[in-house]
Amino acid sequence: MKTTDQDAILETRGVTKRFGQFTANEGISVVFPRGQLTAIIGPNGAGKSTFFNMVSGAFAPTEGAIWFDGREITGLAQHRFAHLGIAKSFQVTNLFPDLSVLENVRVAVQALESGFDFWRPRASRRDWIDKAERLLARVGLQDKRAFRAARLSHGEQRALEMAVALAADPKLLLLDEPTAGMSPEETRTIMDLILALAQERTVALVEHKMKLIMGVSDRIVVLHQGRLLAQGSPDDIRANEEVRRVYLGKGAH
């Protein structure tokens, strides 16, 4: 079924990104349907990371436009993306390793709600801690709230990073390679968490594990050599001969 503009929480219209003479992305128009889980895939060098950086506000497109929730956000500062309701979890874990699990999330809550206004009443700090506790429960880390973040396993650190991202109460959660470097058991755990979060908000992710993506995504965007190759349901992507040729191979059968 075709996705209309009214269905889209995020849309890119002909976005291009150049670095000097190198064109990393060219003319990409993609719709991210509201309330769905969309995966961005493609072989190495396909331009996934650059595209993801544009839709998260880290890079401004050289050309084209980005629309979020009915308004154009092209070129806005990255912190404005967060305030509008877009949160990103990075491929490289981005935590305070020497702070406790709880403090990592509490700091994120405080930064978003007060801008580090340390003169706020203590009651506000209790609110921040309560919210951090709820977020840790949401990602299954409430029993490790007192652990230093550095003590967590890789999978637990990714779950903690998701809790940090959720501190902003985002409408759209962007996840960059959320299962990278994980064991099969950790992968299953984190994907169960992502699927649960996708019941509450729109999720978009970059991921390389194809069998995983085909089984969990509502929609898939395929990039190749910096351009959009295809977008559609997993069945659409499986049936696309060009996608099979350049990326999926025999494993897509």
N, C-alpha and C positions, 0 to 999 in steps of 0.2 A: 504494500500500500504506500502510495506517495505521501511523504511528509510535507505538510504545508508550513508556511511561515508561522502560522498561529501555533503549530505544534512544537516549534523549535525554541529551546531555551538559549542555544548558542548557534550562531551561523557565521561562516566565513564566506566572503564574496570576492572571489578572484584574488586571494592574498598571495603576494610574492615577497620573498625575502632575498636580498642580495647582500653579499659581503664583498665589497670591491667588485671585481670582475666575475666572481663566483655566484651563481644563482642556486641557492639551497632549496627554495620552494618556488614554484611558478604557477600562478593562476588557479589556486586551489579554492574551490567552492564546495563547502561541506555543511550539512545540517546535522545538529545533535538534537534528537527529539527529547522533549521534556519527559522526565520520569522513566527514562530508559538507560540501559548500560551500553555504551558505545565503546568499541575497541578500535584502536588505531594500529595497523600492522603494516609490515613491509620489510624487505630484505635490508641488510646493512647498507647504509648510504642512501636510503630511500627518502630521507629528509624528515623522519618522524620527530626527532628531538627538536629541530628548528620549528616545525609546525606547532608542536606542543608548547614550546616557549612563547610563540606568538599568542596562542589562545589563553595562556596563563598570564600574559602581560609582561613577561621578561624581555621579549623583543617586540618592537613595533614593526609592522609590515612595511616594506618599501613601497608597495602598491596594494590596493584592495582595501576591504573594510571588514571589521569584525563587529557583530551585533550580539548583544546579550540581553535577554528578557525584554525585548522590544525597543532597545536603545542602542545607538552606535557607541562603541567603546574604543574604537581605533586610536591607538597612541596614548591612551590614558596611562598614568603612572601605575606601577604594579600594585602599590598599596591601595589604589582606588579599586582595582579588581577585587581585592579581598573584601573591601567594604561593600561592594555591590553584591557579593555573594558567590565569589569564585575562590576556591581554596585548592592549593596544589601540594601534593606529597611528592618529594623528590626521589630520584633514582638512588642518589647517595644519601644515606641516612643523615638527617640534619637536626641533631638533638644536642642538648647540653649533657655530655657524658657524666660529669661529676655531680650533677643535680639528681635528686630523687625522681622517680617516675612521676609522682604526684606534682613535684615542683615544676617539671618540664611542662606539664599541661596547665598548671596554675599560672605560670609566667605568660603562656600564650593567651589565656583568658584575660589576664590583667592588661596585657598590652593592647588587646583589641577593645576592651571595654573602657579603659581609662587612659591609654597612652602613657603608662608608667607615671601616673599622678600619685606619688607616694603620700600626699596629704589627705587622701581619701579616708573616711572613717574606717575603724577596724571592722565594723559590720560589713562593709563592702568586701573586705578581705575574706570574711567568712563566706560570703556569697561566691567569691571566686573559687575558694576551696571546695565548696559544695558542688559547684558546676564541674570542676576538675574531677571530683570523685565520680560524678555521674558519667562523665565521658570515659573514664577508665573502666567503669563497669560495662559501658557499651562495647568496648573493644576487648573485654575479658582480662584486664590487667589489674583489677581492684585488689587482688591478693598480693600484688607485688608493688604496691604504691610506695613503700618505703625503700625499695631497692634503688641503688644508683643505676642510672640508665645504662651505663657501660656494662653492668652485670647481666643485662638481658641477652637472650639469644637473638640471632639476626631476625628471625621471624617476629619475636616479641618487640624488637626495636621498630620494625615496620608498623606493627599494630599501634605502638606508642606514637609514632609519627602521624598516623591517621587520627588518633585522638587529638593531637595538637592541631591538625588541620580542621577538625570538627569544632574546635573552640570558636570558630567564626560563624557557626551555624550556617554553612554554605548551602546555597541552592544547587550549586554544581561542584562536585568533588573531582579533581583531576589527579590521577595516579600514574606516576612515571615508573614503569617496570616494577610493579609492586611485589612480584615473586622472584625477582632476580637474586640468584645465589642461594635459593632456599632448597631444602630437602623436599622430597615428595610429601612428607607429612606436614611440614610447615606450609607448603604450597596449598594443600587442601584446607588447612586451618585459615589461612589468610584469605583464600577465595571464598570460603563460607562467610567470613566477616564482610568482604566486599559485596557479596550477594545480599546479605542482610542490610547493609547500608544503602544498597541500590533500591531497596523497597521504600526508603524514606526520602531519597533525593536523587537527582540525576548524577550519574557517574560516567566519566570518560577515562580510559586508560590506554597506555602504550604497553604492549606485552608481546613476547616472542614465542610463548608456548602455545602452538597452534591448536592442539587438541583441546586444551583448556579454554581457549577463546571461543572455539566453535560451540562448546557446550554451555557457555554462560552468557554470551552476548546477545542483546536484542538487535544490535546493529553493528556492522563492521565497516571501517574505512580503510581502504588499501592504498598506500602510497608506493610509487616506484620512480626512482630517479628524479625525486623532487616534485613530481606531479601526482595528481589524483588519478588512480587507475580504476577504482570502482568503489561504490558504497551501496550498502543494502543489508538485507537480512543474512544470517549465516547460510541459509539455503541459496540465496542469490549469489553469494561469494563462492560457494562450492561449485555452482553451475557455470561460473564465469571462466571460459576457456583461457582468456588472457591472464587472469589471476593464477590459474593453475599452472600455466606455462612459466610465469616469472617468479612465483613465490611458493605456492602450495606443493606442487609436485605430486608424486604418487601418494604421499601420505594423506592427501585430501579425500581420497576415495572412501 
